Amino acid sequence: MKVWIDQDLCTGGGLCVEICPKIFYMHEDGLAYVKETDDPTGLDDDGQPNRKMAEGTANVPDKLASDVIEAAEECPGECIFISES
């Protein structure tokens, strides 16, 4: 499973981060982004998100799949998109 966030639709509520902080994080711009589980910050060397929009999908480990699905279902902006690998 892979997941990405459409930042144009993100409301910045942070519910996804509350549900699954190992995959989602809030950037200083007030928007949510995805990260890989082995990438604790999700940022590049310049402090910018390294996974943006559909080109920036993150892999979801099986053990986090239900949390990611819950985050997508609960997201008020409906901006979290999931695809099967």
Stockholm file with secondary structure:
# STOCKHOLM 1.0

chainA/1-85         MKVWIDQDLCTGGGLCVEICPKIFYMHEDGLAYVKETDDPTGLDDDGQPNRKMAEGTANVPDKLASDVIEAAEECPGECIFISES
#=GR chainA/1-85 SS CEEEECTTTCCCCCHHHHHCTTTEEECTTSCEEECCTTCSSCBCTTSSBSCCTGGGCEECCGGGHHHHHHHHHHCTTCCEEEECC
#=GC SS_cons        CEEEECTTTCCCCCHHHHHCTTTEEECTTSCEEECCTTCSSCBCTTSSBSCCTGGGCEECCGGGHHHHHHHHHHCTTCCEEEECC
//
